[in-house]
Amino acid sequence: MARAEALLTLYGAPLPHTVALSRLDRAAGEEAAIGLIADVLHWFQARGGDPDMALDCAQSRFEAQQGVSA
Protein backbone atom coordinates (compact mmCIF):
# COMPACT_ATOMS: atom_id res chain seq x y z
CA MET A 1 0.00 0.00 0.00
CA ALA A 2 2.75 2.47 0.84
CA ARG A 3 4.43 2.04 -2.57
CA ALA A 4 1.12 2.48 -4.39
CA GLU A 5 0.25 5.58 -2.36
CA ALA A 6 3.69 7.07 -3.04
CA LEU A 7 3.25 6.57 -6.79
CA LEU A 8 -0.32 7.82 -6.78
CA THR A 9 0.69 11.10 -5.16
CA LEU A 10 2.81 11.70 -8.30
CA TYR A 11 -0.43 11.36 -10.28
CA GLY A 12 -2.25 13.91 -8.17
CA ALA A 13 -4.00 11.61 -5.72
CA PRO A 14 -4.71 13.25 -2.37
CA LEU A 15 -2.61 12.17 0.56
CA PRO A 16 -4.56 9.89 2.88
CA HIS A 17 -5.11 12.15 5.90
CA THR A 18 -7.65 9.88 7.49
CA VAL A 19 -9.23 6.51 6.83
CA ALA A 20 -12.48 8.23 5.83
CA LEU A 21 -11.77 10.03 2.56
CA SER A 22 -14.27 12.45 1.11
CA ARG A 23 -16.08 11.48 -2.08
CA LEU A 24 -14.00 14.03 -3.97
CA ASP A 25 -10.73 12.66 -2.55
CA ARG A 26 -11.81 9.11 -3.36
CA ALA A 27 -12.72 10.06 -6.93
CA ALA A 28 -9.40 11.87 -7.40
CA GLY A 29 -7.52 8.86 -6.03
CA GLU A 30 -9.39 6.47 -8.32
CA GLU A 31 -8.69 8.68 -11.35
CA ALA A 32 -5.00 8.81 -10.43
CA ALA A 33 -4.89 5.01 -10.08
CA ILE A 34 -6.52 4.53 -13.48
CA GLY A 35 -4.03 6.94 -15.04
CA LEU A 36 -1.13 5.08 -13.46
CA ILE A 37 -2.41 1.71 -14.69
CA ALA A 38 -2.93 3.07 -18.22
CA ASP A 39 0.59 4.53 -18.27
CA VAL A 40 2.09 1.21 -17.14
CA LEU A 41 0.17 -0.60 -19.90
CA HIS A 42 1.54 1.88 -22.46
CA TRP A 43 5.02 1.22 -21.04
CA PHE A 44 4.56 -2.53 -21.54
CA GLN A 45 3.36 -2.08 -25.11
CA ALA A 46 6.13 0.37 -26.03
CA ARG A 47 8.69 -2.26 -25.00
CA GLY A 48 7.08 -5.06 -26.97
CA GLY A 49 5.15 -6.50 -24.06
CA ASP A 50 1.54 -7.61 -24.02
CA PRO A 51 -0.63 -5.32 -21.87
CA ASP A 52 -3.37 -7.96 -21.55
CA MET A 53 -0.85 -10.49 -20.24
CA ALA A 54 0.45 -7.90 -17.78
CA LEU A 55 -3.09 -7.27 -16.51
CA ASP A 56 -3.72 -11.01 -16.17
CA CYS A 57 -0.49 -11.48 -14.22
CA ALA A 58 -1.24 -8.50 -12.00
CA GLN A 59 -4.75 -9.80 -11.32
CA SER A 60 -3.38 -13.23 -10.41
CA ARG A 61 -0.81 -11.70 -8.07
CA PHE A 62 -3.45 -9.47 -6.48
CA GLU A 63 -5.75 -12.45 -5.87
CA ALA A 64 -2.91 -14.54 -4.44
CA GLN A 65 -1.93 -11.73 -2.08
CA GLN A 66 -5.57 -11.29 -1.03
CA GLY A 67 -5.66 -14.95 -0.01
CA VAL A 68 -2.52 -14.51 2.08
CA SER A 69 -3.73 -11.37 3.85
CA ALA A 70 -7.27 -12.60 4.45
N, CA, C, O and CB atoms as a CASP TS submission, in Angstrom:
PFRMAT TS
TARGET T0000
AUTHOR 0000-0000-0000
METHOD Language model
MODEL 1
PARENT N/A
ATOM      1  N   MET     1       0.814  -1.196   0.000  1.00  0.00           N
ATOM      2  CA  MET     1       0.000   0.000   0.000  1.00  0.00           C
ATOM      3  C   MET     1       0.857   1.258   0.000  1.00  0.00           C
ATOM      4  O   MET     1       0.533   2.218  -0.700  1.00  0.00           O
ATOM      5  CB  MET     1      -0.926  -0.001   1.194  1.00  0.00           C
ATOM      6  N   ALA     2       1.918   1.276   0.753  1.00  0.00           N
ATOM      7  CA  ALA     2       2.755   2.474   0.839  1.00  0.00           C
ATOM      8  C   ALA     2       3.377   2.810  -0.514  1.00  0.00           C
ATOM      9  O   ALA     2       3.442   3.979  -0.895  1.00  0.00           O
ATOM     10  CB  ALA     2       3.854   2.282   1.889  1.00  0.00           C
ATOM     11  N   ARG     3       3.837   1.783  -1.243  1.00  0.00           N
ATOM     12  CA  ARG     3       4.433   2.037  -2.567  1.00  0.00           C
ATOM     13  C   ARG     3       3.382   2.589  -3.516  1.00  0.00           C
ATOM     14  O   ARG     3       3.654   3.532  -4.259  1.00  0.00           O
ATOM     15  CB  ARG     3       5.054   0.743  -3.153  1.00  0.00           C
ATOM     16  N   ALA     4       2.190   2.015  -3.500  1.00  0.00           N
ATOM     17  CA  ALA     4       1.119   2.484  -4.388  1.00  0.00           C
ATOM     18  C   ALA     4       0.745   3.924  -4.041  1.00  0.00           C
ATOM     19  O   ALA     4       0.580   4.752  -4.936  1.00  0.00           O
ATOM     20  CB  ALA     4      -0.127   1.562  -4.285  1.00  0.00           C
ATOM     21  N   GLU     5       0.610   4.226  -2.761  1.00  0.00           N
ATOM     22  CA  GLU     5       0.252   5.583  -2.359  1.00  0.00           C
ATOM     23  C   GLU     5       1.329   6.579  -2.754  1.00  0.00           C
ATOM     24  O   GLU     5       1.018   7.697  -3.163  1.00  0.00           O
ATOM     25  CB  GLU     5       0.012   5.645  -0.857  1.00  0.00           C
ATOM     26  N   ALA     6       2.592   6.187  -2.639  1.00  0.00           N
ATOM     27  CA  ALA     6       3.688   7.073  -3.041  1.00  0.00           C
ATOM     28  C   ALA     6       3.610   7.376  -4.537  1.00  0.00           C
ATOM     29  O   ALA     6       3.767   8.526  -4.948  1.00  0.00           O
ATOM     30  CB  ALA     6       5.053   6.439  -2.694  1.00  0.00           C
ATOM     31  N   LEU     7       3.370   6.350  -5.346  1.00  0.00           N
ATOM     32  CA  LEU     7       3.247   6.565  -6.787  1.00  0.00           C
ATOM     33  C   LEU     7       2.019   7.393  -7.126  1.00  0.00           C
ATOM     34  O   LEU     7       2.075   8.275  -7.982  1.00  0.00           O
ATOM     35  CB  LEU     7       3.190   5.233  -7.517  1.00  0.00           C
ATOM     36  N   LEU     8       0.919   7.110  -6.461  1.00  0.00           N
ATOM     37  CA  LEU     8      -0.315   7.820  -6.781  1.00  0.00           C
ATOM     38  C   LEU     8      -0.250   9.297  -6.436  1.00  0.00           C
ATOM     39  O   LEU     8      -0.932  10.104  -7.068  1.00  0.00           O
ATOM     40  CB  LEU     8      -1.469   7.188  -6.059  1.00  0.00           C
ATOM     41  N   THR     9       0.548   9.669  -5.455  1.00  0.00           N
ATOM     42  CA  THR     9       0.693  11.096  -5.161  1.00  0.00           C
ATOM     43  C   THR     9       1.356  11.813  -6.337  1.00  0.00           C
ATOM     44  O   THR     9       1.100  12.997  -6.554  1.00  0.00           O
ATOM     45  CB  THR     9       1.519  11.307  -3.868  1.00  0.00           C
ATOM     46  N   LEU    10       2.205  11.114  -7.104  1.00  0.00           N
ATOM     47  CA  LEU    10       2.808  11.704  -8.297  1.00  0.00           C
ATOM     48  C   LEU    10       1.760  11.944  -9.379  1.00  0.00           C
ATOM     49  O   LEU    10       1.957  12.778 -10.263  1.00  0.00           O
ATOM     50  CB  LEU    10       3.920  10.800  -8.833  1.00  0.00           C
ATOM     51  N   TYR    11       0.661  11.225  -9.312  1.00  0.00           N
ATOM     52  CA  TYR    11      -0.428  11.361 -10.278  1.00  0.00           C
ATOM     53  C   TYR    11      -1.531  12.274  -9.764  1.00  0.00           C
ATOM     54  O   TYR    11      -2.595  12.365 -10.377  1.00  0.00           O
ATOM     55  CB  TYR    11      -1.004   9.998 -10.613  1.00  0.00           C
ATOM     56  N   GLY    12      -1.295  12.936  -8.672  1.00  0.00           N
ATOM     57  CA  GLY    12      -2.250  13.906  -8.168  1.00  0.00           C
ATOM     58  C   GLY    12      -3.260  13.373  -7.183  1.00  0.00           C
ATOM     59  O   GLY    12      -4.210  14.075  -6.838  1.00  0.00           O
ATOM     60  N   ALA    13      -3.081  12.145  -6.719  1.00  0.00           N
ATOM     61  CA  ALA    13      -4.003  11.611  -5.721  1.00  0.00           C
ATOM     62  C   ALA    13      -3.788  12.340  -4.401  1.00  0.00           C
ATOM     63  O   ALA    13      -2.655  12.668  -4.051  1.00  0.00           O
ATOM     64  CB  ALA    13      -3.807  10.079  -5.543  1.00  0.00           C
ATOM     65  N   PRO    14      -4.853  12.592  -3.676  1.00  0.00           N
ATOM     66  CA  PRO    14      -4.712  13.251  -2.374  1.00  0.00           C
ATOM     67  C   PRO    14      -4.005  12.333  -1.373  1.00  0.00           C
ATOM     68  O   PRO    14      -4.154  11.111  -1.411  1.00  0.00           O
ATOM     69  CB  PRO    14      -6.096  13.666  -1.829  1.00  0.00           C
ATOM     70  N   LEU    15      -3.248  12.941  -0.497  1.00  0.00           N
ATOM     71  CA  LEU    15      -2.606  12.170   0.558  1.00  0.00           C
ATOM     72  C   LEU    15      -3.673  11.668   1.523  1.00  0.00           C
ATOM     73  O   LEU    15      -4.600  12.402   1.864  1.00  0.00           O
ATOM     74  CB  LEU    15      -1.540  13.020   1.302  1.00  0.00           C
ATOM     75  N   PRO    16      -3.544  10.419   1.964  1.00  0.00           N
ATOM     76  CA  PRO    16      -4.561   9.885   2.883  1.00  0.00           C
ATOM     77  C   PRO    16      -4.394  10.485   4.280  1.00  0.00           C
ATOM     78  O   PRO    16      -3.556  10.032   5.059  1.00  0.00           O
ATOM     79  CB  PRO    16      -4.475   8.340   2.954  1.00  0.00           C
ATOM     80  N   HIS    17      -5.191  11.499   4.588  1.00  0.00           N
ATOM     81  CA  HIS    17      -5.106  12.145   5.902  1.00  0.00           C
ATOM     82  C   HIS    17      -5.804  11.314   6.966  1.00  0.00           C
ATOM     83  O   HIS    17      -5.359  11.233   8.111  1.00  0.00           O
ATOM     84  CB  HIS    17      -5.718  13.549   5.851  1.00  0.00           C
ATOM     85  N   THR    18      -6.890  10.710   6.567  1.00  0.00           N
ATOM     86  CA  THR    18      -7.650   9.878   7.486  1.00  0.00           C
ATOM     87  C   THR    18      -8.134   8.654   6.732  1.00  0.00           C
ATOM     88  O   THR    18      -8.014   8.576   5.509  1.00  0.00           O
ATOM     89  CB  THR    18      -8.841  10.661   8.108  1.00  0.00           C
ATOM     90  N   VAL    19      -8.677   7.711   7.461  1.00  0.00           N
ATOM     91  CA  VAL    19      -9.235   6.514   6.834  1.00  0.00           C
ATOM     92  C   VAL    19     -10.473   6.890   6.017  1.00  0.00           C
ATOM     93  O   VAL    19     -10.709   6.317   4.954  1.00  0.00           O
ATOM     94  CB  VAL    19      -9.589   5.445   7.905  1.00  0.00           C
ATOM     95  N   ALA    20     -11.252   7.836   6.501  1.00  0.00           N
ATOM     96  CA  ALA    20     -12.485   8.231   5.827  1.00  0.00           C
ATOM     97  C   ALA    20     -12.186   9.374   4.854  1.00  0.00           C
ATOM     98  O   ALA    20     -12.121  10.538   5.248  1.00  0.00           O
ATOM     99  CB  ALA    20     -13.572   8.653   6.860  1.00  0.00           C
ATOM    100  N   LEU    21     -12.006   9.022   3.578  1.00  0.00           N
ATOM    101  CA  LEU    21     -11.767  10.033   2.563  1.00  0.00           C
ATOM    102  C   LEU    21     -13.097  10.608   2.094  1.00  0.00           C
ATOM    103  O   LEU    21     -14.123   9.928   2.110  1.00  0.00           O
ATOM    104  CB  LEU    21     -10.977   9.445   1.376  1.00  0.00           C
ATOM    105  N   SER    22     -13.062  11.863   1.680  1.00  0.00           N
ATOM    106  CA  SER    22     -14.268  12.450   1.112  1.00  0.00           C
ATOM    107  C   SER    22     -14.529  11.816  -0.254  1.00  0.00           C
ATOM    108  O   SER    22     -13.652  11.178  -0.836  1.00  0.00           O
ATOM    109  CB  SER    22     -14.134  14.001   0.994  1.00  0.00           C
ATOM    110  N   ARG    23     -15.739  12.002  -0.749  1.00  0.00           N
ATOM    111  CA  ARG    23     -16.076  11.476  -2.080  1.00  0.00           C
ATOM    112  C   ARG    23     -15.160  12.075  -3.142  1.00  0.00           C
ATOM    113  O   ARG    23     -14.732  11.379  -4.063  1.00  0.00           O
ATOM    114  CB  ARG    23     -17.551  11.773  -2.426  1.00  0.00           C
ATOM    115  N   LEU    24     -14.865  13.349  -3.013  1.00  0.00           N
ATOM    116  CA  LEU    24     -14.000  14.028  -3.971  1.00  0.00           C
ATOM    117  C   LEU    24     -12.584  13.450  -3.914  1.00  0.00           C
ATOM    118  O   LEU    24     -11.976  13.189  -4.953  1.00  0.00           O
ATOM    119  CB  LEU    24     -13.975  15.546  -3.693  1.00  0.00           C
ATOM    120  N   ASP    25     -12.062  13.251  -2.706  1.00  0.00           N
ATOM    121  CA  ASP    25     -10.734  12.662  -2.554  1.00  0.00           C
ATOM    122  C   ASP    25     -10.700  11.242  -3.116  1.00  0.00           C
ATOM    123  O   ASP    25      -9.741  10.854  -3.784  1.00  0.00           O
ATOM    124  CB  ASP    25     -10.317  12.657  -1.077  1.00  0.00           C
ATOM    125  N   ARG    26     -11.733  10.484  -2.847  1.00  0.00           N
ATOM    126  CA  ARG    26     -11.806   9.109  -3.358  1.00  0.00           C
ATOM    127  C   ARG    26     -11.833   9.102  -4.882  1.00  0.00           C
ATOM    128  O   ARG    26     -11.135   8.310  -5.515  1.00  0.00           O
ATOM    129  CB  ARG    26     -13.053   8.388  -2.804  1.00  0.00           C
ATOM    130  N   ALA    27     -12.638   9.985  -5.471  1.00  0.00           N
ATOM    131  CA  ALA    27     -12.724  10.062  -6.934  1.00  0.00           C
ATOM    132  C   ALA    27     -11.379  10.478  -7.529  1.00  0.00           C
ATOM    133  O   ALA    27     -10.959   9.927  -8.547  1.00  0.00           O
ATOM    134  CB  ALA    27     -13.826  11.058  -7.362  1.00  0.00           C
ATOM    135  N   ALA    28     -10.705  11.437  -6.911  1.00  0.00           N
ATOM    136  CA  ALA    28      -9.397  11.873  -7.399  1.00  0.00           C
ATOM    137  C   ALA    28      -8.376  10.742  -7.288  1.00  0.00           C
ATOM    138  O   ALA    28      -7.551  10.556  -8.183  1.00  0.00           O
ATOM    139  CB  ALA    28      -8.912  13.107  -6.616  1.00  0.00           C
ATOM    140  N   GLY    29      -8.430   9.997  -6.205  1.00  0.00           N
ATOM    141  CA  GLY    29      -7.521   8.860  -6.033  1.00  0.00           C
ATOM    142  C   GLY    29      -7.777   7.777  -7.063  1.00  0.00           C
ATOM    143  O   GLY    29      -6.837   7.207  -7.615  1.00  0.00           O
ATOM    144  N   GLU    30      -9.050   7.489  -7.325  1.00  0.00           N
ATOM    145  CA  GLU    30      -9.387   6.474  -8.323  1.00  0.00           C
ATOM    146  C   GLU    30      -8.938   6.908  -9.711  1.00  0.00           C
ATOM    147  O   GLU    30      -8.423   6.090 -10.474  1.00  0.00           O
ATOM    148  CB  GLU    30     -10.894   6.197  -8.319  1.00  0.00           C
ATOM    149  N   GLU    31      -9.121   8.163 -10.048  1.00  0.00           N
ATOM    150  CA  GLU    31      -8.690   8.675 -11.349  1.00  0.00           C
ATOM    151  C   GLU    31      -7.165   8.597 -11.478  1.00  0.00           C
ATOM    152  O   GLU    31      -6.647   8.252 -12.540  1.00  0.00           O
ATOM    153  CB  GLU    31      -9.173  10.133 -11.544  1.00  0.00           C
ATOM    154  N   ALA    32      -6.460   8.914 -10.413  1.00  0.00           N
ATOM    155  CA  ALA    32      -5.000   8.812 -10.427  1.00  0.00           C
ATOM    156  C   ALA    32      -4.563   7.360 -10.620  1.00  0.00           C
ATOM    157  O   ALA    32      -3.624   7.093 -11.370  1.00  0.00           O
ATOM    158  CB  ALA    32      -4.405   9.379  -9.122  1.00  0.00           C
ATOM    159  N   ALA    33      -5.230   6.427  -9.954  1.00  0.00           N
ATOM    160  CA  ALA    33      -4.886   5.006 -10.085  1.00  0.00           C
ATOM    161  C   ALA    33      -5.123   4.520 -11.509  1.00  0.00           C
ATOM    162  O   ALA    33      -4.308   3.777 -12.056  1.00  0.00           O
ATOM    163  CB  ALA    33      -5.705   4.158  -9.096  1.00  0.00           C
ATOM    164  N   ILE    34      -6.228   4.933 -12.106  1.00  0.00           N
ATOM    165  CA  ILE    34      -6.521   4.534 -13.483  1.00  0.00           C
ATOM    166  C   ILE    34      -5.472   5.101 -14.438  1.00  0.00           C
ATOM    167  O   ILE    34      -5.030   4.414 -15.359  1.00  0.00           O
ATOM    168  CB  ILE    34      -7.932   5.005 -13.896  1.00  0.00           C
ATOM    169  N   GLY    35      -5.079   6.340 -14.220  1.00  0.00           N
ATOM    170  CA  GLY    35      -4.026   6.945 -15.042  1.00  0.00           C
ATOM    171  C   GLY    35      -2.710   6.203 -14.909  1.00  0.00           C
ATOM    172  O   GLY    35      -2.020   5.975 -15.903  1.00  0.00           O
ATOM    173  N   LEU    36      -2.361   5.828 -13.700  1.00  0.00           N
ATOM    174  CA  LEU    36      -1.129   5.075 -13.464  1.00  0.00           C
ATOM    175  C   LEU    36      -1.172   3.729 -14.177  1.00  0.00           C
ATOM    176  O   LEU    36      -0.207   3.345 -14.837  1.00  0.00           O
ATOM    177  CB  LEU    36      -0.904   4.871 -11.960  1.00  0.00           C
ATOM    178  N   ILE    37      -2.281   3.013 -14.047  1.00  0.00           N
ATOM    179  CA  ILE    37      -2.411   1.709 -14.693  1.00  0.00           C
ATOM    180  C   ILE    37      -2.307   1.862 -16.210  1.00  0.00           C
ATOM    181  O   ILE    37      -1.611   1.083 -16.861  1.00  0.00           O
ATOM    182  CB  ILE    37      -3.753   1.038 -14.307  1.00  0.00           C
ATOM    183  N   ALA    38      -2.985   2.848 -16.774  1.00  0.00           N
ATOM    184  CA  ALA    38      -2.930   3.069 -18.220  1.00  0.00           C
ATOM    185  C   ALA    38      -1.508   3.377 -18.670  1.00  0.00           C
ATOM    186  O   ALA    38      -1.063   2.868 -19.699  1.00  0.00           O
ATOM    187  CB  ALA    38      -3.870   4.213 -18.624  1.00  0.00           C
ATOM    188  N   ASP    39      -0.783   4.209 -17.909  1.00  0.00           N
ATOM    189  CA  ASP    39       0.595   4.525 -18.273  1.00  0.00           C
ATOM    190  C   ASP    39       1.491   3.295 -18.219  1.00  0.00           C
ATOM    191  O   ASP    39       2.360   3.130 -19.076  1.00  0.00           O
ATOM    192  CB  ASP    39       1.144   5.604 -17.357  1.00  0.00           C
ATOM    193  N   VAL    40       1.298   2.439 -17.236  1.00  0.00           N
ATOM    194  CA  VAL    40       2.090   1.207 -17.142  1.00  0.00           C
ATOM    195  C   VAL    40       1.780   0.288 -18.328  1.00  0.00           C
ATOM    196  O   VAL    40       2.686  -0.349 -18.865  1.00  0.00           O
ATOM    197  CB  VAL    40       1.806   0.475 -15.802  1.00  0.00           C
ATOM    198  N   LEU    41       0.526   0.215 -18.735  1.00  0.00           N
ATOM    199  CA  LEU    41       0.170  -0.602 -19.899  1.00  0.00           C
ATOM    200  C   LEU    41       0.811  -0.050 -21.173  1.00  0.00           C
ATOM    201  O   LEU    41       1.275  -0.819 -22.015  1.00  0.00           O
ATOM    202  CB  LEU    41      -1.359  -0.666 -20.062  1.00  0.00           C
ATOM    203  N   HIS    42       0.840   1.275 -21.320  1.00  0.00           N
ATOM    204  CA  HIS    42       1.541   1.879 -22.457  1.00  0.00           C
ATOM    205  C   HIS    42       3.029   1.538 -22.413  1.00  0.00           C
ATOM    206  O   HIS    42       3.638   1.260 -23.445  1.00  0.00           O
ATOM    207  CB  HIS    42       1.346   3.411 -22.465  1.00  0.00           C
ATOM    208  N   TRP    43       3.606   1.559 -21.220  1.00  0.00           N
ATOM    209  CA  TRP    43       5.018   1.224 -21.037  1.00  0.00           C
ATOM    210  C   TRP    43       5.283  -0.209 -21.502  1.00  0.00           C
ATOM    211  O   TRP    43       6.254  -0.460 -22.217  1.00  0.00           O
ATOM    212  CB  TRP    43       5.433   1.398 -19.553  1.00  0.00           C
ATOM    213  N   PHE    44       4.425  -1.146 -21.099  1.00  0.00           N
ATOM    214  CA  PHE    44       4.565  -2.534 -21.543  1.00  0.00           C
ATOM    215  C   PHE    44       4.527  -2.616 -23.065  1.00  0.00           C
ATOM    216  O   PHE    44       5.392  -3.242 -23.678  1.00  0.00           O
ATOM    217  CB  PHE    44       3.454  -3.413 -20.934  1.00  0.00           C
ATOM    218  N   GLN    45       3.541  -1.994 -23.664  1.00  0.00           N
ATOM    219  CA  GLN    45       3.359  -2.082 -25.108  1.00  0.00           C
ATOM    220  C   GLN    45       4.530  -1.448 -25.857  1.00  0.00           C
ATOM    221  O   GLN    45       4.979  -1.989 -26.868  1.00  0.00           O
ATOM    222  CB  GLN    45       2.051  -1.410 -25.517  1.00  0.00           C
ATOM    223  N   ALA    46       5.022  -0.322 -25.379  1.00  0.00           N
ATOM    224  CA  ALA    46       6.135   0.365 -26.034  1.00  0.00           C
ATOM    225  C   ALA    46       7.412  -0.470 -26.030  1.00  0.00           C
ATOM    226  O   ALA    46       8.294  -0.263 -26.863  1.00  0.00           O
ATOM    227  CB  ALA    46       6.394   1.697 -25.354  1.00  0.00           C
ATOM    228  N   ARG    47       7.510  -1.408 -25.101  1.00  0.00           N
ATOM    229  CA  ARG    47       8.691  -2.262 -25.002  1.00  0.00           C
ATOM    230  C   ARG    47       8.436  -3.660 -25.550  1.00  0.00           C
ATOM    231  O   ARG    47       9.183  -4.597 -25.268  1.00  0.00           O
ATOM    232  CB  ARG    47       9.145  -2.355 -23.560  1.00  0.00           C
ATOM    233  N   GLY    48       7.374  -3.787 -26.336  1.00  0.00           N
ATOM    234  CA  GLY    48       7.079  -5.057 -26.974  1.00  0.00           C
ATOM    235  C   GLY    48       6.334  -6.054 -26.114  1.00  0.00           C
ATOM    236  O   GLY    48       6.160  -7.208 -26.507  1.00  0.00           O
ATOM    237  N   GLY    49       5.892  -5.622 -24.946  1.00  0.00           N
ATOM    238  CA  GLY    49       5.149  -6.503 -24.056  1.00  0.00           C
ATOM    239  C   GLY    49       3.675  -6.542 -24.412  1.00  0.00           C
ATOM    240  O   GLY    49       3.199  -5.763 -25.238  1.00  0.00           O
ATOM    241  N   ASP    50       2.977  -7.437 -23.795  1.00  0.00           N
ATOM    242  CA  ASP    50       1.540  -7.610 -24.021  1.00  0.00           C
ATOM    243  C   ASP    50       0.784  -7.039 -22.822  1.00  0.00           C
ATOM    244  O   ASP    50       0.831  -7.619 -21.737  1.00  0.00           O
ATOM    245  CB  ASP    50       1.179  -9.120 -24.244  1.00  0.00           C
ATOM    246  N   PRO    51       0.091  -5.919 -22.997  1.00  0.00           N
ATOM    247  CA  PRO    51      -0.635  -5.316 -21.875  1.00  0.00           C
ATOM    248  C   PRO    51      -1.683  -6.240 -21.263  1.00  0.00           C
ATOM    249  O   PRO    51      -1.878  -6.230 -20.047  1.00  0.00           O
ATOM    250  CB  PRO    51      -1.300  -4.046 -22.327  1.00  0.00           C
ATOM    251  N   ASP    52      -2.361  -7.039 -22.090  1.00  0.00           N
ATOM    252  CA  ASP    52      -3.365  -7.962 -21.553  1.00  0.00           C
ATOM    253  C   ASP    52      -2.728  -9.017 -20.659  1.00  0.00           C
ATOM    254  O   ASP    52      -3.284  -9.374 -19.621  1.00  0.00           O
ATOM    255  CB  ASP    52      -4.130  -8.639 -22.691  1.00  0.00           C
ATOM    256  N   MET    53      -1.559  -9.516 -21.063  1.00  0.00           N
ATOM    257  CA  MET    53      -0.849 -10.490 -20.239  1.00  0.00           C
ATOM    258  C   MET    53      -0.417  -9.854 -18.912  1.00  0.00           C
ATOM    259  O   MET    53      -0.492 -10.479 -17.854  1.00  0.00           O
ATOM    260  CB  MET    53       0.380 -11.046 -20.996  1.00  0.00           C
ATOM    261  N   ALA    54       0.035  -8.604 -18.994  1.00  0.00           N
ATOM    262  CA  ALA    54       0.445  -7.897 -17.780  1.00  0.00           C
ATOM    263  C   ALA    54      -0.733  -7.748 -16.821  1.00  0.00           C
ATOM    264  O   ALA    54      -0.588  -7.952 -15.616  1.00  0.00           O
ATOM    265  CB  ALA    54       1.026  -6.514 -18.129  1.00  0.00           C
ATOM    266  N   LEU    55      -1.902  -7.390 -17.362  1.00  0.00           N
ATOM    267  CA  LEU    55      -3.090  -7.270 -16.515  1.00  0.00           C
ATOM    268  C   LEU    55      -3.469  -8.614 -15.895  1.00  0.00           C
ATOM    269  O   LEU    55      -3.816  -8.683 -14.716  1.00  0.00           O
ATOM    270  CB  LEU    55      -4.266  -6.717 -17.324  1.00  0.00           C
ATOM    271  N   ASP    56      -3.403  -9.674 -16.689  1.00  0.00           N
ATOM    272  CA  ASP    56      -3.721 -11.012 -16.172  1.00  0.00           C
ATOM    273  C   ASP    56      -2.769 -11.400 -15.042  1.00  0.00           C
ATOM    274  O   ASP    56      -3.196 -11.916 -14.009  1.00  0.00           O
ATOM    275  CB  ASP    56      -3.653 -12.057 -17.304  1.00  0.00           C
ATOM    276  N   CYS    57      -1.479 -11.147 -15.248  1.00  0.00           N
ATOM    277  CA  CYS    57      -0.486 -11.482 -14.218  1.00  0.00           C
ATOM    278  C   CYS    57      -0.702 -10.642 -12.957  1.00  0.00           C
ATOM    279  O   CYS    57      -0.603 -11.149 -11.840  1.00  0.00           O
ATOM    280  CB  CYS    57       0.944 -11.266 -14.759  1.00  0.00           C
ATOM    281  N   ALA    58      -0.993  -9.369 -13.148  1.00  0.00           N
ATOM    282  CA  ALA    58      -1.240  -8.496 -11.997  1.00  0.00           C
ATOM    283  C   ALA    58      -2.482  -8.942 -11.232  1.00  0.00           C
ATOM    284  O   ALA    58      -2.493  -8.942 -10.001  1.00  0.00           O
ATOM    285  CB  ALA    58      -1.397  -7.036 -12.453  1.00  0.00           C
ATOM    286  N   GLN    59      -3.525  -9.320 -11.963  1.00  0.00           N
ATOM    287  CA  GLN    59      -4.754  -9.801 -11.319  1.00  0.00           C
ATOM    288  C   GLN    59      -4.484 -11.071 -10.527  1.00  0.00           C
ATOM    289  O   GLN    59      -4.964 -11.221  -9.403  1.00  0.00           O
ATOM    290  CB  GLN    59      -5.853 -10.056 -12.367  1.00  0.00           C
ATOM    291  N   SER    60      -3.718 -11.985 -11.111  1.00  0.00           N
ATOM    292  CA  SER    60      -3.383 -13.228 -10.412  1.00  0.00           C
ATOM    293  C   SER    60      -2.588 -12.950  -9.146  1.00  0.00           C
ATOM    294  O   SER    60      -2.842 -13.548  -8.100  1.00  0.00           O
ATOM    295  CB  SER    60      -2.592 -14.163 -11.331  1.00  0.00           C
ATOM    296  N   ARG    61      -1.623 -12.038  -9.243  1.00  0.00           N
ATOM    297  CA  ARG    61      -0.814 -11.698  -8.065  1.00  0.00           C
ATOM    298  C   ARG    61      -1.674 -11.039  -6.997  1.00  0.00           C
ATOM    299  O   ARG    61      -1.544 -11.342  -5.811  1.00  0.00           O
ATOM    300  CB  ARG    61       0.350 -10.767  -8.454  1.00  0.00           C
ATOM    301  N   PHE    62      -2.545 -10.148  -7.417  1.00  0.00           N
ATOM    302  CA  PHE    62      -3.453  -9.474  -6.480  1.00  0.00           C
ATOM    303  C   PHE    62      -4.301 -10.499  -5.745  1.00  0.00           C
ATOM    304  O   PHE    62      -4.420 -10.451  -4.521  1.00  0.00           O
ATOM    305  CB  PHE    62      -4.358  -8.463  -7.220  1.00  0.00           C
ATOM    306  N   GLU    63      -4.892 -11.429  -6.493  1.00  0.00           N
ATOM    307  CA  GLU    63      -5.747 -12.452  -5.872  1.00  0.00           C
ATOM    308  C   GLU    63      -4.956 -13.358  -4.943  1.00  0.00           C
ATOM    309  O   GLU    63      -5.461 -13.737  -3.886  1.00  0.00           O
ATOM    310  CB  GLU    63      -6.435 -13.293  -6.945  1.00  0.00           C
ATOM    311  N   ALA    64      -3.746 -13.711  -5.302  1.00  0.00           N
ATOM    312  CA  ALA    64      -2.914 -14.537  -4.437  1.00  0.00           C
ATOM    313  C   ALA    64      -2.568 -13.801  -3.148  1.00  0.00           C
ATOM    314  O   ALA    64      -2.575 -14.393  -2.069  1.00  0.00           O
ATOM    315  CB  ALA    64      -1.637 -14.955  -5.167  1.00  0.00           C
ATOM    316  N   GLN    65      -2.267 -12.521  -3.261  1.00  0.00           N
ATOM    317  CA  GLN    65      -1.932 -11.734  -2.082  1.00  0.00           C
ATOM    318  C   GLN    65      -3.165 -11.516  -1.199  1.00  0.00           C
ATOM    319  O   GLN    65      -3.047 -11.443   0.024  1.00  0.00           O
ATOM    320  CB  GLN    65      -1.331 -10.385  -2.498  1.00  0.00           C
ATOM    321  N   GLN    66      -4.334 -11.414  -1.811  1.00  0.00           N
ATOM    322  CA  GLN    66      -5.565 -11.295  -1.033  1.00  0.00           C
ATOM    323  C   GLN    66      -5.774 -12.529  -0.182  1.00  0.00           C
ATOM    324  O   GLN    66      -6.176 -12.427   0.977  1.00  0.00           O
ATOM    325  CB  GLN    66      -6.771 -11.076  -1.951  1.00  0.00           C
ATOM    326  N   GLY    67      -5.501 -13.708  -0.752  1.00  0.00           N
ATOM    327  CA  GLY    67      -5.659 -14.949  -0.012  1.00  0.00           C
ATOM    328  C   GLY    67      -4.720 -15.044   1.164  1.00  0.00           C
ATOM    329  O   GLY    67      -5.064 -15.615   2.199  1.00  0.00           O
ATOM    330  N   VAL    68      -3.524 -14.481   1.008  1.00  0.00           N
ATOM    331  CA  VAL    68      -2.520 -14.515   2.085  1.00  0.00           C
ATOM    332  C   VAL    68      -2.905 -13.560   3.204  1.00  0.00           C
ATOM    333  O   VAL    68      -2.740 -13.876   4.382  1.00  0.00           O
ATOM    334  CB  VAL    68      -1.121 -14.154   1.540  1.00  0.00           C
ATOM    335  N   SER    69      -3.426 -12.377   2.831  1.00  0.00           N
ATOM    336  CA  SER    69      -3.725 -11.375   3.846  1.00  0.00           C
ATOM    337  C   SER    69      -5.100 -11.547   4.474  1.00  0.00           C
ATOM    338  O   SER    69      -5.419 -10.879   5.458  1.00  0.00           O
ATOM    339  CB  SER    69      -3.620 -10.009   3.251  1.00  0.00           C
ATOM    340  N   ALA    70      -5.906 -12.421   3.925  1.00  0.00           N
ATOM    341  CA  ALA    70      -7.271 -12.597   4.451  1.00  0.00           C
ATOM    342  C   ALA    70      -7.296 -13.428   5.714  1.00  0.00           C
ATOM    343  O   ALA    70      -8.365 -13.665   6.276  1.00  0.00           O
ATOM    344  CB  ALA    70      -8.158 -13.245   3.408  1.00  0.00           C
TER
END
